[in-house]
Amino acid sequence: MALGQTLALPKAILLCTPRNPLFLSSSLNPNPPIRLFSSPSQTTKNTRRFSAVKCALTYNNNDNGQEERVTVPQYPRPTEIPWQKEICNTVHLIGYVTTVVQIRYLPDGRAVSVCRISVSKSSLETSSIILSFWNELAHAAFQHLEKGTQIYVCGRLIADTVETEDGTEQTYYKVNVKQLNFIERAWDLNSGTPGKNLSSASREELWQAFFANPADWWDNRKDKTDAQRHPRYPDFKHKHTGEALWVEGRFNPPWVKSQLEILDARREAFGFQDQTGGMNVNFGAGNDYSAL
């Protein structure tokens, strides 16, 4: 009876290979021991396969109300590391600078500079995040960062809650930057035909930079319509880098035209007064940098 129950175990249980193969007691059968597994080679193969993962048995009720034995893989527990302030809430971000870097000096002599970057949440959404740089990094950011530059930063994420004029609280997120790098361009900005040889991925990044800060780009569409520009002249051209974009570009993302319609509608609604798409950085209330 016991032998029949043992051999009737579900196949899933037999996949959990024990350290030593099971043998039946010789008192139950005078014949040579019967190995539960079909062949030694199969046993070796299964042992090698499941050596990194242990198995445990649990019981579940099936549709008939009967208990079934089910194997559950047991994965190793993640190891522990000591708490370190340097890596607490560390984030890595890549985005485009959307504001002019501002610098100030605290009474204790420390320098701090601040700007904002636009980080892509998706192909259609971006988030604006404040960056703060300290001391030597503050001077480097102030001297080298420009609006529209794509950068990589690593630092500690900090949440700031301030009270607005109407008495409500608003939370801002900023990053105390510890590492700053520029993102290498995949094309030559000084080429004679900027933007024409961009891949679809690079083109998408350039359009994201445009929508993050459209005020840094010349809009030549009206001049082309009025025949003041050659028909093949770029529809948009960056004021500082010379990068160019065409509305009918070959590698444009599919969302470009719909986003341009939204941008043009907003410009018309605001009387074409505010196209920056960014926010001014305020060193006043809500920015207690001495506590960082």
CYANA upper distance limits for C-alpha pairs under 8 A (distance plus 0.5 A):
  1 MET  CA      5 GLN  CA      6.87
  2 ALA  CA      6 THR  CA      6.66
  3 LEU  CA      7 LEU  CA      6.74
  4 GLY  CA      8 ALA  CA      6.60
  5 GLN  CA      9 LEU  CA      7.17
  9 LEU  CA     13 ILE  CA      7.32
  9 LEU  CA     14 LEU  CA      8.12
 10 PRO  CA     14 LEU  CA      7.63
 10 PRO  CA     69 ARG  CA      8.14
 11 LYS  CA     15 LEU  CA      7.29
 12 ALA  CA     16 CYS  CA      8.10
 12 ALA  CA     70 VAL  CA      7.56
 12 ALA  CA     71 THR  CA      7.08
 13 ILE  CA     57 LEU  CA      8.45
 13 ILE  CA     69 ARG  CA      7.98
 13 ILE  CA     70 VAL  CA      7.46
 13 ILE  CA     71 THR  CA      6.55
 15 LEU  CA     46 ASN  CA      7.76
 16 CYS  CA     50 PHE  CA      7.97
 16 CYS  CA     54 LYS  CA      8.29
 16 CYS  CA     55 CYS  CA      6.58
 16 CYS  CA     71 THR  CA      8.20
 17 THR  CA     21 PRO  CA      8.25
 17 THR  CA     43 THR  CA      8.02
 17 THR  CA     46 ASN  CA      7.17
 17 THR  CA     47 THR  CA      6.42
 17 THR  CA     50 PHE  CA      7.98
 18 PRO  CA     22 LEU  CA      8.39
 21 PRO  CA     35 ARG  CA      7.82
 21 PRO  CA     36 LEU  CA      8.11
 22 LEU  CA     35 ARG  CA      7.20
 22 LEU  CA     36 LEU  CA      7.03
 23 PHE  CA     33 PRO  CA      6.52
 23 PHE  CA     34 ILE  CA      6.59
 23 PHE  CA     35 ARG  CA      6.19
 23 PHE  CA     36 LEU  CA      7.50
 24 LEU  CA     28 LEU  CA      7.96
 24 LEU  CA     29 ASN  CA      8.39
 24 LEU  CA     33 PRO  CA      6.50
 24 LEU  CA     34 ILE  CA      6.73
 24 LEU  CA     35 ARG  CA      8.18
 25 SER  CA     29 ASN  CA      7.59
 25 SER  CA     33 PRO  CA      7.84
 26 SER  CA     30 PRO  CA      6.24
 26 SER  CA     31 ASN  CA      7.87
 26 SER  CA     32 PRO  CA      7.98
 26 SER  CA     33 PRO  CA      7.09
 29 ASN  CA     33 PRO  CA      8.31
 37 PHE  CA     42 GLN  CA      7.97
 37 PHE  CA     43 THR  CA      7.10
 38 SER  CA     42 GLN  CA      7.39
 38 SER  CA     43 THR  CA      8.38
 39 SER  CA     43 THR  CA      6.93
 40 PRO  CA     44 THR  CA      6.72
 41 SER  CA     45 LYS  CA      6.69
 42 GLN  CA     46 ASN  CA      6.69
 43 THR  CA     47 THR  CA      6.58
 44 THR  CA     48 ARG  CA      6.68
 45 LYS  CA     49 ARG  CA      6.75
 46 ASN  CA     50 PHE  CA      6.71
 47 THR  CA     51 SER  CA      6.24
 50 PHE  CA     54 LYS  CA      7.54
 53 VAL  CA     73 PRO  CA      6.89
 53 VAL  CA     74 GLN  CA      6.57
 53 VAL  CA     75 TYR  CA      6.39
 53 VAL  CA     76 PRO  CA      8.23
 54 LYS  CA     73 PRO  CA      6.46
 54 LYS  CA     74 GLN  CA      5.64
 54 LYS  CA     75 TYR  CA      7.47
 55 CYS  CA     71 THR  CA      6.73
 55 CYS  CA     72 VAL  CA      6.18
 55 CYS  CA     73 PRO  CA      5.13
 55 CYS  CA     74 GLN  CA      6.00
 56 ALA  CA     71 THR  CA      6.16
 56 ALA  CA     72 VAL  CA      5.81
 56 ALA  CA     73 PRO  CA      6.95
 56 ALA  CA     74 GLN  CA      7.28
 57 LEU  CA     69 ARG  CA      6.78
 57 LEU  CA     70 VAL  CA      6.21
 57 LEU  CA     71 THR  CA      5.35
 57 LEU  CA     72 VAL  CA      6.74
 58 THR  CA     69 ARG  CA      6.26
 58 THR  CA     70 VAL  CA      5.89
 58 THR  CA     71 THR  CA      6.93
 58 THR  CA     72 VAL  CA      7.51
 59 TYR  CA     67 GLU  CA      6.51
 59 TYR  CA     68 GLU  CA      5.95
 59 TYR  CA     69 ARG  CA      5.33
 59 TYR  CA     70 VAL  CA      6.57
 60 ASN  CA     67 GLU  CA      5.93
 60 ASN  CA     68 GLU  CA      5.77
 60 ASN  CA     69 ARG  CA      7.14
 60 ASN  CA     70 VAL  CA      7.53
 61 ASN  CA     65 GLY  CA      5.94
 61 ASN  CA     66 GLN  CA      5.79
 61 ASN  CA     67 GLU  CA      4.96
 61 ASN  CA     68 GLU  CA      6.52
 62 ASN  CA     66 GLN  CA      6.04
 62 ASN  CA     67 GLU  CA      6.77
 62 ASN  CA     68 GLU  CA      7.04
 83 TRP  CA     88 CYS  CA      8.33
 84 GLN  CA     88 CYS  CA      6.80
 86 GLU  CA     90 THR  CA      8.35
 86 GLU  CA    156 ARG  CA      8.47
 87 ILE  CA    156 ARG  CA      7.91
 88 CYS  CA    156 ARG  CA      7.31
 89 ASN  CA    156 ARG  CA      5.94
 89 ASN  CA    157 LEU  CA      6.11
 89 ASN  CA    158 ILE  CA      8.49
 90 THR  CA    154 CYS  CA      7.56
 90 THR  CA    155 GLY  CA      5.91
 90 THR  CA    156 ARG  CA      5.03
 90 THR  CA    157 LEU  CA      6.71
 91 VAL  CA    154 CYS  CA      6.25
 91 VAL  CA    155 GLY  CA      6.20
 91 VAL  CA    156 ARG  CA      6.66
 91 VAL  CA    157 LEU  CA      6.90
 91 VAL  CA    175 VAL  CA      8.48
 92 HIS  CA    152 TYR  CA      7.85
 92 HIS  CA    153 VAL  CA      6.41
 92 HIS  CA    154 CYS  CA      5.07
 92 HIS  CA    155 GLY  CA      7.38
 93 LEU  CA    119 VAL  CA      7.84
 93 LEU  CA    152 TYR  CA      6.23
 93 LEU  CA    153 VAL  CA      5.92
 93 LEU  CA    154 CYS  CA      7.00
 94 ILE  CA    119 VAL  CA      6.99
 94 ILE  CA    150 GLN  CA      7.61
 94 ILE  CA    151 ILE  CA      6.19
 94 ILE  CA    152 TYR  CA      4.99
 94 ILE  CA    153 VAL  CA      7.04
 95 GLY  CA    117 ILE  CA      6.12
 95 GLY  CA    118 SER  CA      5.75
 95 GLY  CA    119 VAL  CA      5.09
 95 GLY  CA    120 SER  CA      7.60
 95 GLY  CA    150 GLN  CA      6.02
 95 GLY  CA    151 ILE  CA      6.26
 95 GLY  CA    152 TYR  CA      7.29
 96 TYR  CA    117 ILE  CA      5.60
 96 TYR  CA    118 SER  CA      5.71
 96 TYR  CA    119 VAL  CA      7.40
 96 TYR  CA    147 LYS  CA      7.97
 96 TYR  CA    148 GLY  CA      6.02
 96 TYR  CA    149 THR  CA      5.89
 96 TYR  CA    150 GLN  CA      4.84
 96 TYR  CA    151 ILE  CA      6.80
 96 TYR  CA    209 ALA  CA      6.90
 96 TYR  CA    212 ALA  CA      7.95
 97 VAL  CA    115 CYS  CA      7.73
 97 VAL  CA    116 ARG  CA      6.40
 97 VAL  CA    117 ILE  CA      4.81
 97 VAL  CA    118 SER  CA      6.97
 97 VAL  CA    145 LEU  CA      8.07
 97 VAL  CA    146 GLU  CA      7.20
 97 VAL  CA    147 LYS  CA      5.43
 97 VAL  CA    148 GLY  CA      5.71
 97 VAL  CA    149 THR  CA      5.93
 97 VAL  CA    150 GLN  CA      6.96
 97 VAL  CA    151 ILE  CA      7.95
 98 THR  CA    115 CYS  CA      8.05
 98 THR  CA    116 ARG  CA      6.18
 98 THR  CA    117 ILE  CA      5.86
 98 THR  CA    118 SER  CA      6.93
 98 THR  CA    147 LYS  CA      5.64
 98 THR  CA    148 GLY  CA      6.60
 98 THR  CA    212 ALA  CA      7.32
 98 THR  CA    213 ASN  CA      6.56
 98 THR  CA    277 GLY  CA      8.30
 98 THR  CA    278 GLY  CA      6.11
 98 THR  CA    279 MET  CA      8.32
 99 THR  CA    115 CYS  CA      6.17
 99 THR  CA    116 ARG  CA      6.19
 99 THR  CA    117 ILE  CA      8.00
 99 THR  CA    146 GLU  CA      8.33
 99 THR  CA    147 LYS  CA      6.15
 99 THR  CA    278 GLY  CA      7.00
 99 THR  CA    279 MET  CA      7.47
 99 THR  CA    280 ASN  CA      7.36
 99 THR  CA    281 VAL  CA      8.10
100 VAL  CA    115 CYS  CA      6.85
100 VAL  CA    146 GLU  CA      6.97
100 VAL  CA    147 LYS  CA      6.55
101 VAL  CA    113 SER  CA      6.97
101 VAL  CA    114 VAL  CA      6.14
101 VAL  CA    115 CYS  CA      5.36
101 VAL  CA    141 ALA  CA      7.67
101 VAL  CA    142 PHE  CA      6.02
101 VAL  CA    145 LEU  CA      7.46
101 VAL  CA    146 GLU  CA      7.89
102 GLN  CA    113 SER  CA      5.81
102 GLN  CA    114 VAL  CA      5.92
102 GLN  CA    115 CYS  CA      7.13
102 GLN  CA    142 PHE  CA      7.29
102 GLN  CA    281 VAL  CA      8.29
103 ILE  CA    111 ALA  CA      7.56
103 ILE  CA    112 VAL  CA      6.19
103 ILE  CA    113 SER  CA      4.51
103 ILE  CA    114 VAL  CA      6.99
103 ILE  CA    138 ALA  CA      7.73
103 ILE  CA    139 HIS  CA      8.37
103 ILE  CA    142 PHE  CA      7.18
104 ARG  CA    111 ALA  CA      6.41
104 ARG  CA    112 VAL  CA      6.16
104 ARG  CA    113 SER  CA      6.83
105 TYR  CA    109 GLY  CA      6.59
105 TYR  CA    110 ARG  CA      6.23
105 TYR  CA    111 ALA  CA      5.03
105 TYR  CA    112 VAL  CA      6.88
106 LEU  CA    110 ARG  CA      5.87
106 LEU  CA    111 ALA  CA      6.82
106 LEU  CA    112 VAL  CA      8.22
110 ARG  CA    134 TRP  CA      7.81
110 ARG  CA    135 ASN  CA      6.33
111 ALA  CA    134 TRP  CA      6.23
111 ALA  CA    135 ASN  CA      5.18
111 ALA  CA    136 GLU  CA      8.32
111 ALA  CA    138 ALA  CA      6.80
111 ALA  CA    139 HIS  CA      8.08
112 VAL  CA    132 SER  CA      7.19
112 VAL  CA    133 PHE  CA      5.99
112 VAL  CA    134 TRP  CA      5.09
112 VAL  CA    135 ASN  CA      6.66
112 VAL  CA    138 ALA  CA      5.85
112 VAL  CA    289 TYR  CA      8.49
113 SER  CA    132 SER  CA      6.25
113 SER  CA    133 PHE  CA      5.67
113 SER  CA    134 TRP  CA      7.12
113 SER  CA    138 ALA  CA      5.44
113 SER  CA    139 HIS  CA      7.90
113 SER  CA    141 ALA  CA      7.74
113 SER  CA    142 PHE  CA      7.13
114 VAL  CA    130 ILE  CA      7.52
114 VAL  CA    131 LEU  CA      6.08
114 VAL  CA    132 SER  CA      5.12
114 VAL  CA    133 PHE  CA      6.87
114 VAL  CA    138 ALA  CA      8.48
114 VAL  CA    281 VAL  CA      7.65
115 CYS  CA    130 ILE  CA      6.40
115 CYS  CA    131 LEU  CA      5.95
115 CYS  CA    132 SER  CA      7.40
115 CYS  CA    281 VAL  CA      7.00
116 ARG  CA    128 SER  CA      6.89
116 ARG  CA    129 ILE  CA      5.96
116 ARG  CA    130 ILE  CA      4.97
116 ARG  CA    131 LEU  CA      6.26
116 ARG  CA    278 GLY  CA      8.41
116 ARG  CA    279 MET  CA      8.22
116 ARG  CA    281 VAL  CA      7.96
117 ILE  CA    128 SER  CA      6.19
117 ILE  CA    129 ILE  CA      6.04
117 ILE  CA    130 ILE  CA      7.15
117 ILE  CA    131 LEU  CA      7.81
118 SER  CA    126 THR  CA      6.54
118 SER  CA    127 SER  CA      6.03
118 SER  CA    128 SER  CA      5.16
118 SER  CA    129 ILE  CA      7.07
118 SER  CA    212 ALA  CA      6.82
119 VAL  CA    126 THR  CA      5.81
119 VAL  CA    127 SER  CA      5.66
119 VAL  CA    128 SER  CA      6.89
119 VAL  CA    129 ILE  CA      7.98
120 SER  CA    124 LEU  CA      8.39
120 SER  CA    125 GLU  CA      6.53
120 SER  CA    126 THR  CA      4.77
120 SER  CA    127 SER  CA      6.89
120 SER  CA    208 GLN  CA      8.34
121 LYS  CA    125 GLU  CA      5.76
121 LYS  CA    126 THR  CA      5.61
121 LYS  CA    127 SER  CA      7.14
122 SER  CA    126 THR  CA      7.41
123 SER  CA    208 GLN  CA      8.34
123 SER  CA    255 TRP  CA      8.48
124 LEU  CA    255 TRP  CA      8.06
126 THR  CA    212 ALA  CA      8.22
128 SER  CA    278 GLY  CA      8.27
129 ILE  CA    173 TYR  CA      6.74
129 ILE  CA    174 LYS  CA      6.21
129 ILE  CA    175 VAL  CA      8.04
130 ILE  CA    173 TYR  CA      7.16
130 ILE  CA    174 LYS  CA      4.96
130 ILE  CA    175 VAL  CA      6.87
131 LEU  CA    174 LYS  CA      6.09
131 LEU  CA    175 VAL  CA      5.49
131 LEU  CA    176 ASN  CA      6.72
131 LEU  CA    177 VAL  CA      7.04
132 SER  CA    138 ALA  CA      8.23
132 SER  CA    174 LYS  CA      7.79
132 SER  CA    175 VAL  CA      6.74
132 SER  CA    176 ASN  CA      5.55
132 SER  CA    177 VAL  CA      6.48
133 PHE  CA    137 LEU  CA      6.10
133 PHE  CA    138 ALA  CA      4.94
133 PHE  CA    141 ALA  CA      7.68
133 PHE  CA    176 ASN  CA      6.88
133 PHE  CA    177 VAL  CA      6.04
133 PHE  CA    178 LYS  CA      8.06
134 TRP  CA    138 ALA  CA      5.10
134 TRP  CA    139 HIS  CA      8.43
134 TRP  CA    177 VAL  CA      8.33
135 ASN  CA    139 HIS  CA      7.08
136 GLU  CA    140 ALA  CA      6.82
137 LEU  CA    141 ALA  CA      6.56
137 LEU  CA    178 LYS  CA      8.45
137 LEU  CA    180 LEU  CA      8.46
138 ALA  CA    142 PHE  CA      6.63
139 HIS  CA    143 GLN  CA      6.63
140 ALA  CA    144 HIS  CA      6.52
140 ALA  CA    145 LEU  CA      8.42
141 ALA  CA    145 LEU  CA      5.77
145 LEU  CA    149 THR  CA      7.22
147 LYS  CA    216 ASP  CA      8.30
148 GLY  CA    209 ALA  CA      6.88
148 GLY  CA    213 ASN  CA      7.48
148 GLY  CA    216 ASP  CA      7.99
149 THR  CA    182 PHE  CA      8.34
150 GLN  CA    182 PHE  CA      6.87
150 GLN  CA    183 ILE  CA      6.33
151 ILE  CA    180 LEU  CA      7.67
151 ILE  CA    181 ASN  CA      6.26
151 ILE  CA    182 PHE  CA      4.99
151 ILE  CA    183 ILE  CA      5.83
152 TYR  CA    180 LEU  CA      6.39
152 TYR  CA    181 ASN  CA      5.63
152 TYR  CA    182 PHE  CA      6.57
152 TYR  CA    183 ILE  CA      7.02
153 VAL  CA    177 VAL  CA      6.79
153 VAL  CA    178 LYS  CA      7.94
153 VAL  CA    179 GLN  CA      6.02
153 VAL  CA    180 LEU  CA      5.26
153 VAL  CA    181 ASN  CA      7.02
154 CYS  CA    177 VAL  CA      6.23
154 CYS  CA    178 LYS  CA      6.30
154 CYS  CA    179 GLN  CA      5.59
154 CYS  CA    180 LEU  CA      7.33
155 GLY  CA    175 VAL  CA      6.33
155 GLY  CA    176 ASN  CA      5.79
155 GLY  CA    177 VAL  CA      4.74
155 GLY  CA    178 LYS  CA      5.40
155 GLY  CA    179 GLN  CA      7.21
156 ARG  CA    175 VAL  CA      5.90
156 ARG  CA    176 ASN  CA      5.69
156 ARG  CA    177 VAL  CA      7.19
156 ARG  CA    178 LYS  CA      8.29
157 LEU  CA    173 TYR  CA      7.50
157 LEU  CA    174 LYS  CA      6.43
157 LEU  CA    175 VAL  CA      5.08
157 LEU  CA    176 ASN  CA      7.07
158 ILE  CA    173 TYR  CA      6.28
158 ILE  CA    174 LYS  CA      5.89
158 ILE  CA    175 VAL  CA      6.49
158 ILE  CA    176 ASN  CA      7.85
159 ALA  CA    171 THR  CA      7.10
159 ALA  CA    172 TYR  CA      6.28
159 ALA  CA    173 TYR  CA      5.15
159 ALA  CA    174 LYS  CA      7.02
160 ASP  CA    171 THR  CA      5.96
160 ASP  CA    172 TYR  CA      5.52
160 ASP  CA    173 TYR  CA      6.63
160 ASP  CA    174 LYS  CA      8.20
160 ASP  CA    286 GLY  CA      7.33
160 ASP  CA    287 ASN  CA      8.25
161 THR  CA    169 GLU  CA      6.91
161 THR  CA    170 GLN  CA      6.02
161 THR  CA    171 THR  CA      4.75
161 THR  CA    172 TYR  CA      6.73
161 THR  CA    286 GLY  CA      7.63
162 VAL  CA    169 GLU  CA      6.06
162 VAL  CA    170 GLN  CA      6.03
162 VAL  CA    171 THR  CA      6.96
162 VAL  CA    172 TYR  CA      8.46
162 VAL  CA    285 ALA  CA      8.17
162 VAL  CA    286 GLY  CA      5.87
163 GLU  CA    167 GLY  CA      6.38
163 GLU  CA    168 THR  CA      6.13
163 GLU  CA    169 GLU  CA      4.94
163 GLU  CA    170 GLN  CA      6.82
164 THR  CA    168 THR  CA      5.99
164 THR  CA    169 GLU  CA      6.52
164 THR  CA    170 GLN  CA      7.41
176 ASN  CA    292 LEU  CA      8.01
186 ALA  CA    198 LEU  CA      8.49
186 ALA  CA    202 SER  CA      7.71
187 TRP  CA    197 ASN  CA      8.38
187 TRP  CA    198 LEU  CA      7.44
188 ASP  CA    194 PRO  CA      8.12
189 LEU  CA    194 PRO  CA      6.73
189 LEU  CA    241 THR  CA      7.48
189 LEU  CA    242 GLY  CA      7.63
189 LEU  CA    243 GLU  CA      7.10
190 ASN  CA    194 PRO  CA      7.72
194 PRO  CA    242 GLY  CA      7.76
194 PRO  CA    243 GLU  CA      6.15
194 PRO  CA    244 ALA  CA      6.21
195 GLY  CA    203 ARG  CA      8.12
195 GLY  CA    243 GLU  CA      6.86
195 GLY  CA    244 ALA  CA      5.95
195 GLY  CA    245 LEU  CA      7.03
198 LEU  CA    202 SER  CA      6.33
198 LEU  CA    203 ARG  CA      6.31
198 LEU  CA    251 PHE  CA      8.12
199 SER  CA    203 ARG  CA      6.55
199 SER  CA    251 PHE  CA      7.15
200 SER  CA    204 GLU  CA      6.67
200 SER  CA    251 PHE  CA      5.22
200 SER  CA    252 ASN  CA      7.08
200 SER  CA    253 PRO  CA      7.82
201 ALA  CA    205 GLU  CA      7.01
202 SER  CA    206 LEU  CA      6.81
203 ARG  CA    207 TRP  CA      6.79
203 ARG  CA    251 PHE  CA      6.98
203 ARG  CA    252 ASN  CA      6.79
203 ARG  CA    253 PRO  CA      8.23
204 GLU  CA    208 GLN  CA      6.70
204 GLU  CA    252 ASN  CA      7.12
204 GLU  CA    253 PRO  CA      6.51
205 GLU  CA    209 ALA  CA      6.76
206 LEU  CA    210 PHE  CA      6.78
207 TRP  CA    211 PHE  CA      6.79
207 TRP  CA    245 LEU  CA      8.20
207 TRP  CA    256 VAL  CA      8.07
208 GLN  CA    212 ALA  CA      6.54
209 ALA  CA    213 ASN  CA      6.95
209 ALA  CA    214 PRO  CA      8.46
210 PHE  CA    214 PRO  CA      5.51
210 PHE  CA    216 ASP  CA      8.27
210 PHE  CA    217 TRP  CA      7.61
211 PHE  CA    277 GLY  CA      7.95
212 ALA  CA    276 THR  CA      8.42
212 ALA  CA    277 GLY  CA      6.39
212 ALA  CA    278 GLY  CA      7.74
213 ASN  CA    217 TRP  CA      8.42
213 ASN  CA    275 GLN  CA      7.86
213 ASN  CA    276 THR  CA      5.67
213 ASN  CA    277 GLY  CA      5.69
213 ASN  CA    278 GLY  CA      7.06
214 PRO  CA    275 GLN  CA      6.51
214 PRO  CA    276 THR  CA      6.43
214 PRO  CA    277 GLY  CA      7.33
215 ALA  CA    275 GLN  CA      5.60
215 ALA  CA    276 THR  CA      5.33
215 ALA  CA    277 GLY  CA      8.20
216 ASP  CA    238 HIS  CA      6.48
216 ASP  CA    239 LYS  CA      6.23
216 ASP  CA    240 HIS  CA      8.26
216 ASP  CA    276 THR  CA      8.11
217 TRP  CA    236 PHE  CA      6.49
217 TRP  CA    237 LYS  CA      5.77
217 TRP  CA    238 HIS  CA      4.75
217 TRP  CA    239 LYS  CA      5.90
218 TRP  CA    236 PHE  CA      5.88
218 TRP  CA    237 LYS  CA      5.58
218 TRP  CA    238 HIS  CA      6.64
218 TRP  CA    239 LYS  CA      6.77
219 ASP  CA    235 ASP  CA      6.61
219 ASP  CA    236 PHE  CA      5.38
219 ASP  CA    237 LYS  CA      7.48
220 ASN  CA    224 LYS  CA      6.70
220 ASN  CA    229 ARG  CA      8.15
220 ASN  CA    234 PRO  CA      7.52
220 ASN  CA    235 ASP  CA      5.48
220 ASN  CA    236 PHE  CA      6.41
220 ASN  CA    237 LYS  CA      8.32
221 ARG  CA    225 THR  CA      6.77
221 ARG  CA    235 ASP  CA      5.72
221 ARG  CA    236 PHE  CA      8.08
222 LYS  CA    226 ASP  CA      6.63
223 ASP  CA    227 ALA  CA      6.62
223 ASP  CA    228 GLN  CA      5.40
223 ASP  CA    229 ARG  CA      6.04
224 LYS  CA    228 GLN  CA      6.20
224 LYS  CA    229 ARG  CA      5.12
224 LYS  CA    230 HIS  CA      6.77
224 LYS  CA    231 PRO  CA      6.31
224 LYS  CA    233 TYR  CA      8.07
224 LYS  CA    235 ASP  CA      8.44
225 THR  CA    229 ARG  CA      8.45
227 ALA  CA    231 PRO  CA      8.07
229 ARG  CA    233 TYR  CA      6.96
234 PRO  CA    244 ALA  CA      6.18
234 PRO  CA    245 LEU  CA      6.19
234 PRO  CA    246 TRP  CA      5.91
235 ASP  CA    244 ALA  CA      7.98
235 ASP  CA    245 LEU  CA      6.46
235 ASP  CA    246 TRP  CA      5.51
235 ASP  CA    247 VAL  CA      6.96
236 PHE  CA    244 ALA  CA      6.22
236 PHE  CA    245 LEU  CA      5.63
236 PHE  CA    246 TRP  CA      7.12
237 LYS  CA    242 GLY  CA      6.32
237 LYS  CA    243 GLU  CA      6.10
237 LYS  CA    244 ALA  CA      4.97
237 LYS  CA    245 LEU  CA      6.93
238 HIS  CA    242 GLY  CA      5.37
238 HIS  CA    243 GLU  CA      5.65
238 HIS  CA    244 ALA  CA      6.97
245 LEU  CA    249 GLY  CA      7.70
247 VAL  CA    252 ASN  CA      8.18
247 VAL  CA    256 VAL  CA      8.09
247 VAL  CA    257 LYS  CA      7.70
248 GLU  CA    252 ASN  CA      7.87
252 ASN  CA    256 VAL  CA      7.37
255 TRP  CA    259 GLN  CA      6.74
256 VAL  CA    260 LEU  CA      6.65
257 LYS  CA    261 GLU  CA      6.81
258 SER  CA    262 ILE  CA      7.01
259 GLN  CA    263 LEU  CA      6.66
260 LEU  CA    264 ASP  CA      6.50
261 GLU  CA    265 ALA  CA      6.62
262 ILE  CA    266 ARG  CA      6.76
263 LEU  CA    267 ARG  CA      6.69
264 ASP  CA    268 GLU  CA      6.67
265 ALA  CA    269 ALA  CA      6.63
266 ARG  CA    270 PHE  CA      6.66
267 ARG  CA    271 GLY  CA      6.49
267 ARG  CA    272 PHE  CA      4.99
267 ARG  CA    273 GLN  CA      7.66
267 ARG  CA    274 ASP  CA      7.63
267 ARG  CA    275 GLN  CA      7.27
268 GLU  CA    272 PHE  CA      6.17
270 PHE  CA    274 ASP  CA      7.31
282 ASN  CA    287 ASN  CA      8.16
283 PHE  CA    287 ASN  CA      6.47
288 ASP  CA    292 LEU  CA      8.31
